Amino acid sequence: MKRRISIGLAVVLLAAVVAAIVFGSGGDEGTPADQAQVVRGVGGSEKAAFFADPRVGEAFGKHGLRVEFDAAGSRQIATAVDLGPYDFAFPSSRPAAQRIAVDKKVTKSYTPFRSPMAVATFAPIADLLTAQGAVHKGLGEYQVLDVAKYLELTATGTRWDQLPGNTAYPVRKNVLITTTDPRDSNSAAMYLALTSYVLNGNAVVSTPDAEAKVLPTAAKLFIDQGYTQNSSEGPFEDYLAAGMGKAPLVFIYESQFLDRQLRGDGSIRPDMRLLYPQPTLLSEHTLVPLKGNGDRVGELLTTDPGLKRLAAEFGFRTDDPKTFLDVVAGKKLNAPADLLAQADVPSYETLERLLTEIARHYR
């Protein structure tokens, strides 16, 4: 009798183990892993690491989804990428998402992530710009780049080796922030929005006269860089790998810098600094559902507490600021809770006209 009970118990336990293997990775709703519905998306490269993380995959798996994500420049997504194979597009700004929504006749969108634009640099460079009055302390421990002061330096074609007392970086190249290609990438479009705002007397460019006023200077900020890459990961990887010799100032998303700090992988060295432009811009990563479960992905990223926490661990701000600040504080990092001086992005139509005119300078 005891032997029969033992055999019966073994069968029950074996069945439980098999069920756990088959259904466990499918999640709370009991969807088998091999039956999860594949959802394909394309978005800015700064989100690729988030979607590749196994914990993110597991969180979507609990809802019966497996998300496959391709990276591309945000403006490229809006203008050149064939969106037919994708269930959602996830550019890094609202204007790019607006263009996609108009082209695809979509009325719904989600904005689960936000990230202030920032400038990655190095301590010696920050010190040089501090001496020029272009960098100073913010309200907290973070440093601020005064965009108007920076534009004064670029307007006169100031070289690094012309700065008084510069022994740290005496290089015969212009003081200039490195960006991505404005024809392809949202971060470059954000740089254009920011600089045009300041060039227009701290007012949004909204008229043909204002466009004509800012275009010559704004275009020069891009053309003088020479070759630019089409995705925000490119110049940031150069910054991490090549140091200030190649990239003393790089326009990035705050999330890119914080992501590396939060990983603690050593890629952010002690001499590296993050500057917050004043004014700055908030890049709103906006998901446009195109078909199928694309809408479900947007909904989950916006509402699921676990996914919000994971987004914060990748340096993104969500509509839950406490979680973001807790994650940052937990790693003893500094990030401003509030950025008071924020510029506004021009309308979708104005920004497109500015970008189109600047693109002509590349031909």
Helices and strands as residue ranges (DSSP letters): H 2-23, G 24-26, G 33-35, E 37-43, G 45-47, H 48-52, H 54-61, E 65-71, H 74-79, E 88-90, H 94-104, E 110-122, H 123-131, E 135-137, E 143-146, H 147-155, G 160-162, H 186-199, H 208-223, H 233-242, G 243-245, E 250-253, H 254-263, E 272-278, E 282-289, H 294-303, H 305-313, H 321-330, H 348-360
